[in-house]
Amino acid sequence: MRPIVALLCLVAAPLAAQGPVPELPGAGRPVDVEAHRARRAQLAERLGNGVVLVPAAERRDPEKDVLQDGDFRQDDYFFYLTGIETPGAWLMLVARQGSVGIVTLFLQPRNPFVERWMGVQLGPGEDAVRLTGIEQVLAWHPDSLKRAVRGAEARGGVPFYAVMYPGTSGDDQILEWLMTDREVRNVVPVMDSLRVVKDEVSLAALRRAIAITTEGIKAGMRTAQPGMHEYQLEALIEYTFRDLGADRLGFPSIVGSGPNSVILHYDLSRRQMQAGDLVVVDVGAEYAQHTADVTRTFPVSGAFTDRQKAIYDLVLETQDAIIGAVKPGVTVRDLNRIARAHLRDHSGDRCGEPDCSRYLVHGISHWLGMRVHDVGDYGMPLEPGMVLTIEPGIYLPDENLGVRIEDDLLVTETGAEVLSAGAPRTTVDIERLMQTAEQRQATGSD
């Protein structure tokens, strides 16, 4: 068996560097000021009139919480409107007659003691105005936010909106105070309707996340071999993600071989992979708070058996049929029907009676974006700019044989673009990549 350390040389070369070194303290990458200003303008246009309050996420407590990665991830709605990753902040946006009025960003004052532990943070001041593109930045205090709310009331008595969903970040006492004497509407449905159609900022982040993910999958294909443990394969894939600039995982990686290939959300990764196994790798890197979600199934030994190939090819043909049907006006429910109809009509005797559709035990699509199962209604017609997964599968527990193939698609004016096409899909291309890697290792060449 090849030493695992030696396999690191097979990891793909890093993708091109992405932009300048950030100058935004405590907020990650530079903010695309104009793009986020445009998002706020879209929200104001949808609302017409209103005052919107959106809290940032708070840091988790390492003394109380089990932290699997960094201890902070920004609230999606706050990030969508601001692009900044500073904890404990608030945004107040006033919309009047469909246009943006006053936008106020409330930031925690800088604290040298906290910065000694957590690094330099973005605080109120001229730098925050310049770097975020928000003209009014104030020091956060509950009273300062309350004064701003009362001032907005005095100038117009417009409706109030807040981000309200289970697990909302921010100070619950502020929301309770706001609702004491006012009707407060939930802004989440309106913002979800904006998020489901991706703008250029979201698409750029998704393309980057997906490109990183496909490189990780290819590194896994090059690395897999009998005798490895699932966690070793998982480690090589996730190493590649971080090596290429991913911020974190979009969700816990699924690396299931043999009998674990038929477990949909298996995430223990403890089994030792054996010759003849298939392994299902369902993974996603997160970049700029957008995640990929790509699945490939490949043979641990580098070559499919005839039986494995027969099932794999049926899943691939089904996926091709679904992808060919993706276009504006179609719904995800329509795509599910197409998948099952294709399996019913083309299974032959590969799964016995009646056909293989009974072994497709999940839906074949979900929205993708800031979350792996992103916002959106599955009954809505597809529109250009929407991003969704296509992921049929067949799972045969009696044979320890599971196959899932998942790709990320951007809906276009006339059909769809497969964003994850960089990861090999056909049995021929998968075997070629795996066997070429084996030959390189055997000769000691790169």
N, C-alpha and C positions, 0 to 999 in steps of 0.2 A: 504494500500500500504506500502511495506517495506521502511523504511528510506534509502535514498541513501547512507548516510555516513556509515551505518551499512554494506552496500554491499561491502565495500572495503576489508573486510575480505575474500571475495570470490575470489579475484584476485590471480592468480597462484603464487606459490613461485618463487623467482628469479631463472633464469638459472645460471649455474655455472659461476664463475668469469672468465674473459677473460684476462689472461696474467698479466704482472707486471704493476705497475704504470708508466705512460709514463715519459720518461726523456728528451723528445724532446720539448724544449720550443716553444710555439706558433705553434706547428705542430701536436698536437693531439697525436695519438698512436705511439709507436715505429715503425720505418720503417723496413720492411723486406728487408734488403739491397740486398741480393742475388737475391731475386725474382724481384726487380725493375731493377737490373743490367741485368737480363735475358731479361726483356721486352725491354730495350734499345738495347740489342744485336739483338733481333728479328727485331726491327725496322731497324737497320743498315743493317741486312741481306736482308730485303725486298727492301731497297733503293739502295743498292750497293755502290753508292757514293753520297754524299750530305751533306749540312749543314742545320740542322733543328733548328728553333727557336720556342720555345713554351712559351707563357706568363702564369703566374699565374693569378688568379682572383684578383681584387681589392676589398677592403672593400666598402660596400655601405655607403651612407651618411645618418645617422639617422635624419639629419635636412631636407633632401629632399625626401628620400625614405620611403615608408611604409614598415616597417620591421615586418614580422609575426613570425619570429623566430630569431636565431642568425643572425648577420649582415654579415656573411661571409660564403660562401661555395666555396670550391676550384674549379677551372676549371678542368673538367674531364680529358682532355688530359694531362695537367700538373701533375695532381694527379696520373694518370696511369703510367707515366714515373718516378715519383719521390717518391710518397707516402707521401709527406709533404703538410701541410695545411697552410703554411705561405703566406700571401698576398703580392702582389707587387713584386714578384720574376720573374726571367726568366731562362730558360734552353736553352743552346746551345749544340747540339750534332753533332759531325763530324763523318760521316761514310765514310770509304775508303775500297773499294774492299770487301764490305759486312761485314766488321768488325767495331767495335766501335773504333774511334780514340780518340780525345779529347772530354771530357764532362765537361762543365763549368756551374756551378750554380751561378747565380747572386742574392744576397740577399740584402734587404734594410739594411743599417747600423742600429744598435740598437739605439733607441732614448729614453732616460729616461723619457721625458715628455709624449710620446705616451704610454710607458709601464706603466706609472702611471694610465692611463685610461684603457688600453687594456690588461695589463699583460705582462710578459716577452716574448720577441719575439726571434726567431732564427735569428742570424746575422752571417755575415762572420767570419771565424776563424777556429781553429783546431776542436772545438766541432762540427761544422757543417759538416766538412769532415768526422769525425768519425761517426756521427749519421745518415748521409744520404748515406754514401758509395760513394759519388762523390768526386773525388780526387782534383778537382780545384773549389774552392768557392771564388768568388770575391764580393767586395762591388758593389751594383747596382748604376750605373749612366749611362745615355744615351751614354756618350762618351766611357765608358769602354766597353759597348756592341758593339759599332761601331768599336772600335779598334780590338776587338776579331773577328768580321766579316771580317775586312780588312786583318787580319792575316791569316784567313782561306783561303781567296781569293788568297793571295800571295803564299800559299803553294800548291795550286792545281787547282784553278778555277773550283771547283765542283758545281753542281746545288744547288740552295737555295730552301728550303722548309719552309713554315710557316703554323701555324694553322689559317685557314681562313674559317669562317662560320659566319652567322648573329649573332651579339652580341658577337663576339670574345672579350675576356678579354685583358687587357694589354694596352700599350701605342700605340694608333693608329699612332702617329708620327713616331715611330720606323718602323712600317710596311711601311708607306709611304716613309720613307727614304730608306729602303731596296729595294723598288720597283722602285726607281728613275732611277737607272742605271743597273738594273739586272732583269732577268726573275726569278720570284718567283713562285714556284709551291705549290699547296695546299697539305699538308701532311695529311689532315683529312681522305680522302678515304683509304689511306694506314693504318692509325691507326685504323680506323673503322674495317678494315678487320682483325686486330689483336684482337680487343676488342670483336668481335662477338663470338669467341670461347674462353670460359673462362679458365684462368689458375687457379692454386690451390689457389692463393691469392684471386681472385675474387669469386671463389666458396665458400671459407670459409666465406667471408663477406656476400655473399648471403644466405648461410645456416643460419648464425646467424640472419640476418634481417628477414628471413622467419620464423624461430623458434619464434622470438619475436612476430611477427605478428599473428601467430596461437595462441599464448597464449593470446594476446589481444582479438582475436575473441572469444575464449572460455570464457574469462572473461565477454565479452558482452552477450554471450548466458546465462551465469549464472545469469546475472543482469537484463536482459530485463523483463519488466512487463507492463501491461496496466497502463496508467496514467503518465508514464515517458515521458519526452520530448526527441526527437532525440538527442539534444545537450547533454543531460545527459548520454545517452548511448555512444555517441561519446567521451565524457570526460573520462568515465571509460576505454574505449579501449585505448585512447591515454595516459592516466595515466599509464596503464600497459606497453605500449611501453617504456616510459621514465624510469619507475621503473626497467625495465629489461635491460636498457643500450642503447636504441636507441638514435642516435644523433639528429634526427629530423624526420618529416614525409617525405615520398618519394613523396607525392602528397596530396592535400586536401582530407580529408576523406569524403566518401559518406555513409551517413546513412539515407536511405529513407524508410519510412513506408507507408503502405496503398497506397494512390494515388501517393505518391512520389516514390514508388518502381518501377514505370514504366518510371521514368525520369532518363536517363542513367548517367548523370553527375550532379545530384542534390547534392548540397553541402551547403544548408542553414541550415539544421538541426534544424528547429524551431517548427516542428509540434509535438503535443502531441500524443503519440501512443495510440491506442485504442485496446480493446479486439477484437480478430479476425483478426487483421492486420498481414501481413507478413512485415518483415523489411529486406531490402537489405543492407548489410554492405560490402563495397568495400574499403579496407584499405591497407596501406603498411608502415611499419617502415623502416627507413633508418639506416644502420649501416656501418661505414667505407666507406661511399660514395657509397653504393650499396643498392638498395631498393627492398623490396618485393612488391607483388601485389596479394592479395588474397580476394576472395569474397565468402561470405556465405549468404544464405537467410534462415531466421528462423521465427517461429511464436512468436509474442509478448507474447501470453498467454501460451506458452509452449507446445502446441499441434497443429498439422496441421489439418485443415478441410479435408474432403474427396476430395473436389475440389482442394484445394491447393496441396494436396499430389499427385493428378493425374498429375498436371502440373509439380510439382517439380520432380517427378520420371521420366517424359519424358526428362526433361533437364538433369538429372543425367545420364540416359541411353545414351543420346546423347554424353555427356562428356566422358563417359566410352568408347564409340565407337571411339571417336577422340583420346583419350589417347592410346587406343590399336593400333592405326595406326601410332603413332609417332615412327620413327626410322630413321637412316641415309638414305639419298637419297630422302625422302619425302619432299615436300615443304609446306609452310603455305597455299598456294593456294589450294593444294591438300586437306589439312585438312578442309578448308572451304567447299569444295565440299562434303566431307564425312559428315560433320555436317548437311548440308541442305538435302542431300540424306536420312540420317537417320530420320530426322524429317518428310520428305515426306512419308517415308515408314512405320512409326510407330506412327503417330499422332492419327490414328483412327478418332473418332468424337470429340476429346478433344478441338479443336479450330474451329469446324465447317468446312465449305468448303473454299478452297480446303484442306488445312492442316496447321499445326502450323509453317511451315517454313517462312510464310510471317510475323510472329511475332518475328522472329530473325532479328533484325534491325541493326546489327553491325557485324564486323568480329569477328572471334572466337579466335584470337591469336595475340600476338605481342611479340617482343623481350624484354628481361628483363636484367637489369644489373645496370650500374651506373645511368641510368635514367629509369623511369617507362616504357617509350616507347624508348627502347635503340636502338643503331645503328644496321643496318642490312637491307638487301634487302629481301623482302618477296618472291621473285622468286628463291632464292638460295636454293639448297638442304640442308637438315639438316645434321649436322656433330656432332660427339661426342664432348661434351663440350659446345654446344650451350644451352642457357636457354631461354625458352619461356613460355607464359601463354596459358592455354586452358580455354576459358570462354564462353560457349554457354549460351543463355538466351531466355526466352519467356516473352513478355510484352503485357498484355491485358488491355489497358486503360479503356475499358468499365466496367471492373470488378475490377479496382484498384488492379490488381494482376500482379506483376512482380516477376520473378524468374531468378537469375543469379548465377551460380556456377563457380568459377574461381580458378584454381590451377596453381602452378609454377612447370615446368618440366625441368629436366636436360636430354638432349639427351645422351644416352649411346651407346656402341658398338652394342647392340642388340635391343634396344628399348628406354625406358625412365624411369627415377626415378621421382616419384612425391615428390617434396621437401616439399610441404605444406600438407602432409598427416596427420599432427598432428591436424588439424582442422576437427571436425566431418563433414561428407558429407551426410550420409543417413538420412532419416527422423527418423528412429529408433534411431540412435546414437544421433542426435540432441535433440530429445524429452527426451531421457534418461538423457543426461547431464542437460538439463533445469529443468526437474522434480526432479532430485536428488538434485540440488541446492535449489529448492523450499522446499523440504523436510528438508534439513539441516537447512534452515533459520527458518522453522516452529518449529523445535525442539531446536534451539539455538546451534546446534553443528557445528563444522568446517568440 
